[in-house]
Amino acid sequence: MKKSHKRMVVITVPVIVTLILFGGLLALILPAAGSLEKRNLAYADAPKPSCDFSKFSGHEVDEAALEATGREYRILPPGSMYTEDYNPRRVNLDVNDEGIVISVWCG
């Protein structure tokens, strides 16, 4: 085999292996992203439940009352991280450092 052919094989094989591995990784990641998008679209088409939870504003979180609504909820302290997937049935409560609800929103 000529020297230039050996060099080409040495360079080509790692490139091909890298492309195969990258393609496999994409095959794992893309379906998960697509399912989240489909779920968000399903929520977008669904009828919107009422989101009047203003009675919680200005008070300490009452988890028993939240559970009684039958809705999914999350309590968000200052600076907390949360997912931004859209779920109109979920109630989000922003609380201050003292645990007082400062805003309520659905999604």
N, C-alpha and C positions, 0 to 999 in steps of 0.2 A: 504494500500500500504506500502511495506517495505520502511525503511529509505533509503536504497541504490537505490531503484527504483525512489524515489522522487528526489534524488540528480542527477540521470541520466537524468530525465525529465528536471530539472532546468538547467542543463548544455547543453543538446541537443537542446532545443527549441531556445535559442539565436544563437547557431551555425547555425541552419537551416535557421533562419530568415536572418542572416548575409549573408549566401551563396545565398539565393534568391535575396536579394537586390544587391549584387555584380554582380550576373548574369544579372539582369535587367540593371544595369549600363553598363556592357560590351555590351549588346544588343544595347544600344543607341550609344556607342562610335564606335564600330567596323564598322558599315555600313558607317559612315562618313569617316573613314580612308580608307575604300575600294574604295569609290567613288573618292577620291583624287588620289589614285593609278591608277584607271582606266582612269582618265582624263590625268594623266601624260603619261600612256602607249599610249593613243590615240594620244597625241602630238608627242610621239616618232616615231610613224608609219607615221605621216603626212609628206608631203613634206616640207622641210625647206625653208621659205622665205629668201630672201636676207637680210643680216644684215650688210650692209655697211653704217654706220652712222658716219663715221670718220669726216665728214664735221662739226659736232657739237663740236668736241674736240678742246679745247683751246679757246672757246668762251663762252659768257654768254648763259644760256639756252634760246632758242627761242621757246616758247610754241606754237606760231602760226605755225611755221614750223613743229614742231612735230605733231600737230593736222592735218596738211595737209597731212602727210604720211598715215593717216588712221589706224595707228597702236596704240595699247595700249602702254602706257609708264609710267615710274615712275622716279622721280628725287630723288636721294639718297644723302643727305648731309652727311658729315663726322659723323661716329658713328651711323647712322640711322639703325633701325632694319627693316627687310623685310622678306617676306615669301620666301621659297626656292622651291616653286612649279615651275615646268618647263612649260613655255609658250613661244614657239619659236617666236610667233608674238609680244611679248612684248619687248620694247626697254627700257633698264635700263641706266640711266645716273648718273654716280658718279660725284659729284661736290665738289669743295673745299669750304672753309669758305666764299670766295668772290663770290660764285655762278658760277665759271668758270668750265666747263665740263672737267674733267681730264681723264675719260674713258667712253666708251660706249660699251655695250654688250647686246646681246639678250638672252632671256630665262625667 
